[in-house]
Every structure is written in structure tokens, then in C-alpha cells.
Amino acid sequence: MNYFLPVQCGAPDMANNKIKNIKSLINNSLIQNYSQINNILKNNELNLSYYLAGLIEGDGYISINNKNKVIIAITFNIKDKPLADKLLINLGLGKGFIVKRKSNSIELRFSSIISLKKIINLINGKFRTPKIEQLYRLIDWINKNHNTKFKKLSLDNSSLENNSWLAGFIDADGSFYIRYSKKQIICKFNLEQRMIYPKTNESYKIILDQICLFLNVKLAIRNRLNYKNSYYIIKIENQNSIKILINYLTNNKLLSSKYLDFLDWNNAFKEIINKNHFTDEGKNKIYLAKNNMNNKRIYFNWDHLNFL
């Protein structure tokens, strides 16, 4: 099998659905005028721009090879193909494509100049990690070869709670899970990232310290024998930090299937907060939530992508 053949994405149907959703709002009188529609679309694009920056910094890359070919790519689990399809519509402008990789994953790739320009406009000034080196090389390349004048904006130091960058970063590298045993029923969250960006040897510690400060937790290190480098890990188990994370992700939604895991995880946490995990009914709800998350999920609802 050739794992690098483009995957059929069904893009026209998804584009039409977005138009239908907006028309539906108008018909239902939820939006009174086109000015409100424009504001919603602008806010959606702003949210997408921060989210996309976090997603690329977590699970993407920008490469320029010796044949002067440029690729912006984002890796997804195969189950998140509907999200990749949506981003292909919004960012690819008919020019991007999706490839199947040997593992249980796909890669969304953009290489057309029109797509590269759109993505630069969206993410420039919104990066927070050492991976900004890749964006700067892309800007230098496109300014030199295509007569553009993009400025290389500095790292974003704004408050994490004010935009969706962290949501994109979590969609790339975060995980929700529930520990369910006779001794303990608890909700947990992990976020892992490499310690060093290999191209410049810069540390990820600054941004991860900022995330820890926001979530009121301490940064830890995990030595992983199967990887060349050790990883930083952010662990959340205490209820106060979980509440901060829930509040943030309620206002800045995840877009991958982790959004569905978050909903189950959040429902389980509510049972714990309300002390229902001491009852048989509460335990059963939490157990069902645990067995509907991550690799055990068999049902997917993608309604949260309707207005992307």
C-alpha cells in the first residue's frame, strides 16, 4: 500500500454545511443583521488563528527542502480526520491535501503559495515556543521568493486564558483520563512536551512554566527510554487546577475528538465534586465515561466543528 496517496476529504459538502449553518441562524432570527454575522466570522477566524498556532507548535512542522519546496504539515490521529478535512477547507483553499502515514495517523499538508500566505497571516505573532524558528524561516523564504513583506513578529506573551492557543496545544499534546479503582476515583490530565527544540537547542521550559502558572501546578520531568530526549510533563490532579482547566476549555473549545473526551471527563468530575462517586449510580456514570474515552471511543459527534 502507498501510504502517501492523498485521502479523499469530502470538502465541498463541509463547505456547504458551513453556509447552511449561517443561513439557519438568520432564518431562526438568532442573528439580526449581517454586521453580527461578520463579527461572528471575524471572531471565529481570530479563535482559529490562535488555536492553529498552538496546534502547529504542538504537532506540526514547517519545512523547506533543498529543492526549494515548502510544506506546512500537521499530524492527526486517523480518528480526527473530520477536523483535518475542516482545516483543509478553511486553510487549503482547494490546494492542500491529506496523506495517510504508516502509523495510525494522517498528515494535513499545505504547500501552495496562497495557502502559505493565509496561514502566515493567521499565525504570525501568535507563536509561543522555540518552534517560531520554523515560521521565521518560512517568512524569509516567502518574502525572498514571492515579493511579500511579512514582518517576523515576536513571541506572544499575552495571557494564556485570553485566547485559544492553549486549546490547540492541548489538542496536540494533552490527554484526559480517569483513574477508577477500589481505592481511588479521580480525574487526571497530562500535557507533555519535549524539553529541548533540537534545531536551536532552546528550552520549552519558559512556555511550560507559563502554563503551569496559569493552571496552578508544578512542572515535572519524565525520562522516557524510547525517546532521545526527556520530556517535560504537566500533571493535573487537584480539583482547583481541574476547575481552572475546565473553565478555560469551556470558553476555548478543543476541536479534535479530545473535545468529546473532555466532555465525558468533565461529567465524571461533576460526579466527583458532588460526592456522587460514593454512590453506585455515580460510580456507574464515571465508569461509563472512562470506558467511552480515548482509544475506547466508538461514537463520534462532530457538531462542534459546524462553525469552524
C-alpha positions in Angstrom: 0.0 0.0 0.0 1.2 3.5 -0.8 0.7 5.4 2.4 1.3 8.8 0.8 -1.6 8.9 -1.6 -4.0 11.8 -0.9 -7.0 10.8 1.2 -10.5 11.8 -0.2 -11.8 14.5 2.1 -15.3 15.4 1.0 -14.5 19.1 1.2 -17.5 20.6 -0.9 -20.1 19.1 1.5 -18.4 20.5 4.5 -18.2 24.0 3.0 -21.9 23.9 2.1 -22.7 22.8 5.6 -21.0 25.9 7.0 -23.1 28.2 4.7 -26.2 26.3 5.7 -25.4 26.8 9.4 -25.1 30.5 9.0 -28.3 30.7 6.9 -30.0 28.7 9.6 -29.0 31.3 12.2 -30.5 34.0 10.1 -33.8 32.1 9.5 -34.1 31.4 13.2 -33.7 35.2 14.0 -30.7 34.4 16.2 -28.7 36.9 14.2 -30.4 40.2 13.4 -28.2 41.6 10.7 -25.2 41.0 8.5 -22.9 43.1 10.8 -23.4 40.5 13.5 -22.6 37.7 11.0 -19.4 39.5 10.1 -18.4 39.9 13.7 -19.0 36.2 14.4 -16.9 35.2 11.4 -14.1 37.5 12.4 -14.2 36.1 16.0 -14.1 32.6 14.6 -11.1 33.4 12.5 -9.3 35.0 15.4 -10.0 32.0 17.6 -8.9 29.7 14.8 -5.6 31.7 14.3 -4.5 31.2 18.0 -5.7 27.6 18.0 -3.8 26.9 14.8 -0.6 28.4 16.2 -0.9 26.1 19.3 -1.7 23.1 17.2 1.3 23.6 14.8 3.6 24.2 17.7 2.5 21.0 19.4 2.0 18.6 16.5 3.1 20.3 13.3 6.1 21.4 11.4 7.2 23.8 8.6 9.9 22.5 6.3 11.9 24.0 3.4 13.9 21.4 1.5 17.0 21.8 -0.7 14.7 21.8 -3.8 13.0 25.0 -2.5 9.8 23.2 -1.7 7.9 24.3 1.3 5.4 22.3 3.4 3.3 23.2 6.4 2.1 20.0 8.0 0.0 18.9 11.0 -0.2 15.4 12.2 -3.6 13.9 13.4 -4.8 10.6 14.7 -6.8 8.9 12.0 -10.0 9.3 14.0 -9.6 13.1 13.8 -9.8 13.2 10.0 -13.1 15.3 10.2 -11.0 18.1 11.8 -8.3 17.7 9.2 -11.0 18.0 6.5 -12.4 21.1 8.0 -8.9 22.8 8.2 -8.3 21.7 4.6 -11.4 23.7 3.6 -10.5 26.8 5.7 -6.8 26.9 5.1 -6.1 25.0 1.9 -8.3 27.0 -0.4 -8.5 23.9 -2.6 -4.8 23.4 -2.6 -4.0 21.4 0.5 -4.1 17.6 0.8 -4.2 14.8 3.4 -1.9 11.8 3.4 -2.0 8.5 5.2 1.0 7.6 7.3 2.3 4.2 8.2 1.1 4.5 11.8 -2.5 5.1 12.8 -2.2 8.8 11.8 -2.7 11.2 8.9 -0.9 14.4 7.9 -2.5 17.5 6.6 -0.2 19.4 4.3 -0.1 22.8 2.6 2.4 23.8 0.0 0.6 26.3 -2.3 1.7 29.9 -2.1 -1.9 31.1 -1.5 -2.3 28.7 1.4 1.1 29.6 2.9 0.2 33.3 2.8 -3.1 32.7 4.5 -1.5 30.6 7.3 1.3 33.1 7.9 -1.3 35.8 8.2 -3.2 33.8 10.8 -0.4 32.5 13.0 2.3 35.3 12.7 2.6 36.9 16.2 0.8 34.0 17.9 3.6 31.5 18.4 4.9 30.9 22.0 7.6 28.3 21.6 11.1 27.9 20.1 9.4 26.4 17.0 9.0 30.0 15.9 12.3 29.5 14.2 10.4 27.5 11.5 7.9 30.3 11.0 10.7 32.8 10.7 12.5 30.7 8.0 9.2 30.4 6.1 8.7 34.2 6.2 12.2 34.8 5.0 11.7 32.3 2.2 8.3 33.7 1.0 9.5 37.3 1.2 12.5 36.5 -0.9 10.8 34.3 -3.5 7.4 35.8 -3.8 7.8 39.5 -3.3 5.9 39.7 0.0 6.7 41.9 3.0 5.7 39.8 6.0 7.2 41.0 9.3 8.6 38.5 11.7 6.5 39.2 14.8 7.9 38.3 18.2 6.7 35.6 20.5 3.2 36.2 22.0 3.4 36.9 25.7 -0.3 37.7 26.3 -2.3 35.9 29.0 -3.0 32.3 28.1 -6.6 32.5 29.3 -7.5 35.2 26.8 -7.2 33.1 23.6 -7.4 29.6 22.2 -3.6 28.9 21.8 -3.5 26.6 24.7 -6.5 24.7 23.3 -4.6 24.0 20.1 -1.5 22.9 22.1 -3.7 20.6 24.3 -5.3 19.1 21.2 -1.8 18.2 20.0 -0.1 17.0 23.2 -2.7 16.8 26.0 -4.7 13.9 27.4 -7.7 13.4 29.7 -8.1 10.2 31.7 -9.9 8.8 34.7 -8.4 6.6 37.4 -11.1 4.2 38.6 -10.2 1.7 41.3 -11.5 0.5 44.6 -9.1 2.8 46.4 -9.5 5.9 44.2 -11.7 7.6 41.6 -10.1 10.7 40.3 -9.9 12.8 37.1 -6.4 13.5 35.7 -4.9 15.5 32.9 -1.4 15.3 31.4 0.4 17.6 28.9 3.8 16.5 27.6 6.3 18.3 25.5 10.0 17.8 24.7 12.5 19.6 26.8 14.6 21.0 24.0 13.9 22.2 20.5 16.6 20.3 18.6 17.3 22.8 15.8 18.3 25.7 18.2 18.7 23.8 21.5 16.3 26.3 23.1 14.3 25.0 26.0 10.5 24.7 26.1 10.6 25.5 29.9 9.5 29.1 29.6 6.2 28.4 27.9 5.5 25.3 30.1 6.2 27.3 33.2 3.6 29.8 32.0 1.1 27.1 31.5 1.9 25.7 35.0 1.4 29.2 36.5 -1.9 29.6 34.8 -3.1 26.1 35.9 -1.5 26.4 39.4 0.6 23.3 39.2 4.3 22.4 39.1 6.3 21.4 36.1 7.8 17.8 36.2 10.3 15.9 34.1 9.7 12.4 32.6 12.7 10.4 31.4 11.5 8.3 28.5 13.7 5.5 27.4 12.2 5.2 24.0 12.9 8.8 23.1 16.2 10.6 22.5 15.2 13.4 24.9 13.5 13.6 28.2 10.1 15.3 28.3 8.5 18.0 30.4 5.2 16.9 31.8 2.3 18.9 33.3 0.1 16.8 35.6 -3.2 18.0 36.9 -5.0 16.0 39.6 -6.1 18.6 42.2 -9.6 19.9 41.9 -8.8 23.6 41.9 -6.5 23.2 38.9 -9.0 21.0 37.2 -11.7 23.7 37.6 -9.3 26.3 36.0 -8.8 24.0 33.1 -12.5 23.2 32.7 -13.3 26.9 32.8 -10.7 27.7 30.1 -11.8 24.8 27.8 -15.4 25.8 28.2 -14.6 29.2 26.7 -11.9 28.0 24.3 -13.1 24.7 22.8 -10.9 21.9 21.7 -11.6 20.9 18.1 -10.3 17.3 17.8 -12.0 14.2 19.3 -10.4 15.2 22.6 -13.3 17.6 22.9 -15.5 14.6 23.3 -13.1 13.1 25.8 -13.2 16.4 27.7 -17.0 16.3 27.9 -17.0 12.8 29.4 -14.1 13.7 31.7 -15.9 16.9 32.8 -19.1 15.0 33.5 -17.2 12.5 35.6 -15.6 15.3 37.5 -19.0 16.8 38.3 -20.0 13.5 39.9 -16.9 13.6 42.0 -17.4 17.2 43.0 -20.9 16.4 44.1 -19.7 13.4 46.1 -21.8 11.1 43.9 -18.8 8.9 43.3 -19.6 7.3 46.7 -22.9 6.0 45.3 -23.4 3.1 43.0 -25.2 5.3 40.5 -22.4 7.9 40.5 -19.7 5.2 40.2 -21.5 3.7 37.2 -21.7 7.1 35.4 -18.0 7.6 36.0 -17.1 4.1 34.9 -19.1 4.5 31.7 -17.4 7.8 31.0 -14.0 6.3 31.5 -14.8 3.5 29.0 -16.0 5.9 26.4 -12.8 7.9 26.2 -9.6 7.9 24.2 -9.0 4.6 22.4 -12.2 3.1 23.7 -14.4 5.7 22.0 -16.5 4.2 19.2 -19.1 7.0 18.7 -18.1 10.4 17.4 -20.2 13.6 17.1 -18.6 16.4 15.2 -21.2 19.1 15.7 -18.6 21.3 17.5 -17.0 21.8 14.1 -20.1 23.3 12.4 -18.9 26.9 12.7 -15.2 26.4 12.1 
